[in-house]
């Protein structure tokens, strides 16, 4: 790393420069727009620009509507975060070695993010087909189970057992150590667009119900996927597609960019001509387990590895064991812990080389001196400090099981598995076709075959019109009373935006009321979150008494938000 010769000495200099530059930018902004302040917290300010930018991101990311109550709630959160940041700095958390290392990790990541957004993202192309696939995924839920292994050899063993006739559920039960996945036979439940690893999602959405995939490499390891169910919106129209065009474009660009970057990293690895010393890689793998807990300065580590031994060579320089260790500190703990064999270690090191090449390109464009880089680095470091305070509060809270059980009984409605009905559908856009299909249904023609032949919703038509399970509230959004259909009964044609939908009830499932022990883990998470929210609000109120806080809510009340 070009800027990483003496880690801690450099970090202190970087911190000083970043804070100096950020402070000058902040004060310049205050001078220009003294009347644009929404709130002040001690020496920190929240400007209209800050609020508008972050609030719009919240609305767009979560697909929620703007409202006075939502604005006030979000401003309260921004003020609470500023209070936590001020408190963290008063405790000196920002000056600890751990925090300084996190600052450098954020700095490196934001530098690369800025380079990729300004330079590489311009090469990403979005087609109409891409947008329609995103539209389909946003309106479709997949229920899947999987077998998992951190290593390729492990997943091949599971694949071979399947090929030899082993039962998928039995393999999941015997191979998972996670209690929930073990008890659920590897079931992940229903998930939608952008809720899973992108490679896992892409594969799952390309499969049919009951189909089992080949091994799929993800950020966590390797999975063999089985699709258990597909639940689709009964009516997908061109009008809805065009109404959501801008949102679809944003989502699609994000996903396409992720895929593009994966391919970019792979091609960069080839162009950088990375070559490994097999002996050194194996030595490195043997020693890597202890890297998270100890320092290379410790004598035991010095004896354990040859710090200057070259593990890999590339077009931009050699990578020694010490350099790899230093760079590994800027990767997440999850990524480091996923290194389960020598091949994964090679991939990890190759990724570090590519990351350094991107960093050098960004530095050559002086992106580290840009206001955008300084602001994003500061923002993400503040989020880190907020998280540190939240974790501190969390450690101090000890949940009471009797309280937790009381909480379960008070909120039991949210744990009841509601009654569900499975539907198949035929979507038509021609009244004459509606009459024809109704006549064929009256003549006892097979509904699933009619769906395959006549439905214009091709994604579901190929599965006999199967739409998956719906709760009463979900299906009643189309028309009241549909949930009352019994298995085998068929609805009248339902008019919707110039089209007609005919539904058939194919299966009914009654609701299930769980016992506390059945959902104890879920209850514990919800209870902890509720308590922590209360604790954080109470703690913020205490800080509010200690630090000077000023709020001008009229500024956000009259603010015009354009998405």
N, C-alpha and C positions, 0 to 999 in steps of 0.2 A: 504494500500500500504506500503510495507516494507520500502521504502526510502522516505516516505511522512509524516514525523512526524511534521516537522516545514517547511511549504511549501517554503516560500520565502528565509529563511536562507539556506535551502538545495539547492534551485535552483541556488543561487549565487555560492555555492561551486561546484555544478555540472558544471556550465558554465565555471568556472575557470579551472577545471580538464579537461573538454572536449577540451577547447581551448589550454591548455598546451600540452595535448597529441597530438592533431591534429597538432599543430605547430611543435612539435618535429618530428612527422611523415613526415610533409611537408618538413622540412629542411633536414631530412635524405634522402628523395627522391631527393632533389636538389643536395646534395653532391654526391649522387651516379650517377646522370644523368644530369650534368650541361649542356650538349649539347642537351638534349632532351626537351628544352623549346620552345614552339611555340609562346607564347606571355607573356608579363608581364604587369600587371596593378597595378600601385602604388607598394604595397608590395606583391601583389598576383601574382601567376604564373599559366599559363595553359601549362601543359606538353603534349608531344606527346601521352602519355598513357591516360591522361584525354580526349584529343580530340578524339582519336581512340575509346575509350569506349563509349562516349556519341554519337558520330557520327554514329557508328554502330547501336546503339539502335534506333536512328532516322530512319535510312534506313529500319531496320527490322520492326519497329512498323508501319511505314506508307507505306511500300511496294514500296519505291521509289529507283531509280537507283543512283549510285555514279557518280559524275561528278565534274570537277574542279570548276565550278560555284557554285555547291551545297556545296562543301567543304569550299569555301571562304565565302559564305553566312552564313554557320553554325559557322565558326570561328568568324565572325563579331558579331553574336548573343552572343557567349560565352564571348567575350570581353565586349559587352554592358552590359551583366549581371554582370560581375565583376565590371564594373564602377558603376552600380546601388548599388551593395553590399557595395562598398567602400563609396559611398555617404550616404547610409543609416547609416552606422557605424559612419560617421562623424557627422550626425545629432543626433546620440544617440538612434536611433530607436531600435537597438538591446538590449539596456539596459532598455527599458520600461517594466513595469509589464506585459503588454499584450504580448510583444515579448518573455519574459522569460517564461511565461506560455505556449506559443506556442512551445518554445524550449523543454520544459518538455513533452508536448504532442507528439512531433516528436520523442523524445528520447524513450518514452514508446512504440510508434508504431514501430519504427525501431528495438527495442529489440525483440518485438514479431515477427516481420517479419523475423528477422534473425533466431529465434528459429524454426519457422514454415518451413523456407526454408531448414535449416540444418537437422532438425529432422523429422518433420511431412510429408514433401513433398515426402520423400523416399517411403511412403506407397501408393502413387498414381500410379495406373496402367493405361496404355494407350493401347487400343485394336485397331485392324484394323477397326472394326465397328465404333469406336469413330472417327477415322481419316476420314473415308468416310462420316460420318455425318457432320463433320466440312467442308469438301470439298463441300458437297452439299449446306450448309448454305452460304459459301463464294461465291457461284455461284447463289444464290437465294435471291430475295428481297421480303419482305412481306409488304403489305399495310394493316394497321389495324386501327380500332377505338376502344375506350374503354370508359367504365363508371368507375368512380373512387370515392373512399371514404377513408378517413384516418382511419376510424374505421370499425370493422367487422360488427357491428350492422347496420352501414350505408350502406354497400355493400349488406347485406342481404335484406334490404328494397328495394334497386334497383333491386335485383334479383327477389324478390317477385312481383314487379310491372311488370317486363318482363314476368314472368310466367302467370300473370293475363291478358296479352295481350297488355301491353304498348309498344309503338314504341321506338326502340333503339335510333334513332336520336333525338326524342322528349325528351327522358329522359336525353340524353347528353346535349342538349340545356338548359334544365331547371336546371340541377344539377351542371354544371361547372360554376365557377366564373371567370376562366381565359378567357379573351375576345377571344383569338385566338381559343382555344379548343371549346368554346361555339359557335363561328361562324362556325367552321368546324365540328360541331356535334361530337366532341371527336376524330376526325381523327388525327392520328399521321403521316400520309403519309407513304412513303416507308422506311423501315429500313433493315439493314443486320446484319451479324454476329457481335456480341460484341458491338452493338450500343444501346442496351436497357438493363434494369435490367435482369440478367440471368434467373430468374424464369419466367419473362414475355416473354422473347425470347423463352425459351424452350417450353412453352405452345403454343405460336403463331406458331412456326414451326411444331407443331404436328397436326395442325388443317387444315380443308378444307376451301375453299372459301365460305363465307356465314355462316360458323359455329360460334356459340356464346359459349364462355367458361363458366364454373363455376367460382366463385370468386377465384382470384389468389393473394396470398400474396407476396408483393414485399418489397423492402427497403423503399418505400415511403408510403405504405398503402395497399389498396386492389383494384384490377381491374377486371372488366368483359370485356373480349376481344372479338371483332368480326373481323374476317379476311375478308377484302374486296377484296384483290387481291393477287396473287402470280406471281412473274416474275422470270423465270428461264433461265439460260444459255441454249440455244438450244442443245449444244453439250458438254457433259461431258465425257471425255475419260480416259482410264487407264493411257495413256502416261502423260496427264496433271496431273493426280493424283500423279504419281510417281515423276514427275519433281518438284512438290511442296511439296514433302514429309516432308522435314525438317521444312518448314514454317508451314505446317499443324500440325506437332508434337508439335511445340512451342505453337501455338494457342490452341491446344487441351489440352495440359498440363496445361496451364493457366486456362482454363475453368473447367477442371476436378478438379483442385486444389481448385477452388472456391467452387464447389459443395461438395468436400470432407471436406473442412473446415466448411461448414454449418452443415454437418452431425457430424463432430467432436465436434463442439460447442454444438450441441444438446445432444450428448452422454456424454460430459463433464458436462453439467448441471445436468444430471441424476446421474453421479458418485459423483458429489460434494454435492449431497443431499441438495439442496437449499429449504428451507422452509420459507414461508412468514407469517408475522403477518398481517391479513386482516385489522385490525383497523389502524395499523401504515401505511400500504400501502395507504389506503384511505386518511389519514391525509397528507401523503407525496404528493399525487396527487393534493390535494387542494392547496398546497403551491408552487408547482413546477413552476407555470407560471412566477413567478418573479425572478427565480434563475439566469437567464442570465444577469440581469441588476444590481443586488445588492449583497452585501457580507453578509456572515453569521455573520460577526462581527457587523453588524448594529443592533441597539437595537430593531427595528421593527421586524426584522427577528427572533431574539431571542425569542420575545414574540409570534411570529407566529407558531413556531414549537419547539418541544423538541429535541434539537440537538443530545442528546445521546440516544434517543429512538431507539430500535432495530427494523429494518424493515424486515431483513432477516437473517437467520442463514445458515451456510454452513460448510462443512468439513474443510475449511481453515480459519474459523472465522466468527464473527458477522459483520453485516453491519448496521451501524447507519445512521440516516438522514444526519448527518454532513459528514460522510465518502462518502455517495452516492453523496452528493452535490460536494464534492471535486473531486471525480472521474469523475463526469459528465462533469466537465470542460475540460477533455481530449477527450471528444466526440465532433463531429462536431455539429454546430448549427442546421444543417438540421436534424440530428438524434434526437436531443433534441426536436425540434419543431414537430416532428412526433409522439410524445407521446400524444395521444388524448384520451386515456381512461386508466383505472386501469390495464387491461390486458397487454396493450402495455408497461406500466410502469414496470410491473413485468418482461416482456421480456428484457427490457432495463437493469434493475438491475441484472438479471441473466447473461446478457452479460458482465456486469462489473465484476462479480464474476469470470467468466471463464477467462476474460482478466487478472485478478490478478493472477490466477493460472498459466497461461502461462508465465506471467512476473516472477513469483517465480521460475519456471522451468528454464527460460533463465538465471536468476541471479545465480542459482545453478551451471550452466555450465560456469560462468564467461564470458558470451557473451558480457556483457557491457564493458569489457576491451579489446575486440578484435579490431584490426585496421579497419576491415570491418564495425563494428558498429560505430566507431568514424567518419569514412569517410562519411558514409551514413547520419549520424545525421547532420554533418556539411553541407553536400550538400543540404539537405532538408531545413535546416535553412536558407541557402543562398537563396534558391528559395523563401522562405517566405519573406525575405527582398527585393528581386527583385519585388515581387508582391506588397509589401507595397509602393514602389516607383512608380510602375505603377498605383496603385490606387490613389496616390497623384496627379499624372499628369492628370489622368482621371477626378478627381474632379475639377481641374482647367480649364478644357475645357468645353465651352458652345457651343453646336452645333447651327448653324444658319439654319433655315428651308429653306430659299431660296437657300442657298448653297447645302442643302441636295436634294432639288428638281432638281437643276442643275446636281448634281451627278447622280440622277436617270435617267435623259435623256441621259447623257453621257454613262451610263452603261445599258441602257434599254434592250439590247440583253440578258443579264443574268437573266432578270425577265420575259421574254416571255416564256410562257408555250408552248414548241414545239409541232408540230404535232406528233401524235403517231399512230402506227398501232399494232393491237393485232394479234398474230400468234398462231397457233397450229402446232405441229410438230410430225413427225414419224421418229425415228432414227433406222437405220438398219445396220447390219454388214455382211449381206449375199447378194451378187448380185442377187441370185435367188429369195430371198424374195422381193428385190426391184422390180423385174419384176412382181412378183405376186401382190404386193400392187398397182403398177401402173395400172395393168389390172383391179383390183377391183375398183379403183378410176374411171377408164374410164367407168366401168359398173354402175357408180353412187352409189356405196356403200358408206355408211356414213363414213366420214373421222374420226370423233371422235371415232366411234366404231372400226375402223381399227387401230387407235392409241392404244386403250386399248388392242387390241389383238396382235399386231405385234411389237410395239415400244419396244426397249430394254432399253429405259430410263424410268424405272418403276415409279419413283416419279411423272413424268408428265403424263405418260400413263394412270394412274388411273383417271386422270381428262380429259380424251379425248385428251391428248397431248397438253393441254393449256399451253402456255409459258408466257402469260402476254403481256403487252404493251412494244413496243420498239420505240425509236426515230430513225430517218434515220441514224445517225452516228453509233448507236449501232448495228442495224441489218446489216448495210453494212460491218461490220467487218467480217461477214460470207461470203457475196458475194454482189458485187455492183448490184443495180437494184431491190433488193427485196422489198424495201420500195414502189416501184411503183405499186406493186400488188394491185388490187382492192379487196374489200370484196367478198369473195367466190372463188377467184382465187387461184390456187395451183401451186407451183414452180416445176421446174424439179428437179430430184435428185441431191443434192449438195455433191460432194465427199469431205471428210474431215478425214484425218488420218486413212485411211482404212475403213471408215464408210460412210454411205449415209444418208443425211437428206432431208426429203420432208416437205415443209412448206405450210401451208394454211393461207391466210389472212382472219381473221374472223371479223375484225372491223376496221374502220378508224376514227380518231379524228383530227380535224383541230387545228391549233395553236391559242393561245389566247394572245393578247397583253394587259397587264393590265394598268390601270391608276395609277398615283402616290398614290392616297389615298388607292387604293386596297392593295398596298404592302408597305405602309409607315413604318410599324414596321420593316420589313426585310431590307428596304433601310437604316433606321436609324442605325441598327446594323452594316451593311456593311460600311456605311459612318463613323461611330464612330471608327470602327476598322482601316480604312484607315488613318483617321486623327491621331489616337493614334500612329500608326506605324510611321507616319511622325514626330509627336511630340517627340516620344521616340528616334528616330534617331538624331533629332536636339539637344535634351537634352544630349544624349550620346556624341555628337560632342563637346558641351560646356564642359562637364566633361573631355573629352579627352584633352582639353586645360589646365585644372587645375591639372590633375593627369598625372604622367609619364607613358606613354604607349609605349611598344616596341613590334614589330611584326616581326616574321620570317616566311613568307608565303611559302618559299621554303620547309620548313619542312613538310607541309601538301601536297604540290604539288607532291613531290616524295614519299609520304607515300603509302605503299601497304595495301589496305583494303581487308580483307578476311572475308566474311560473313558466 
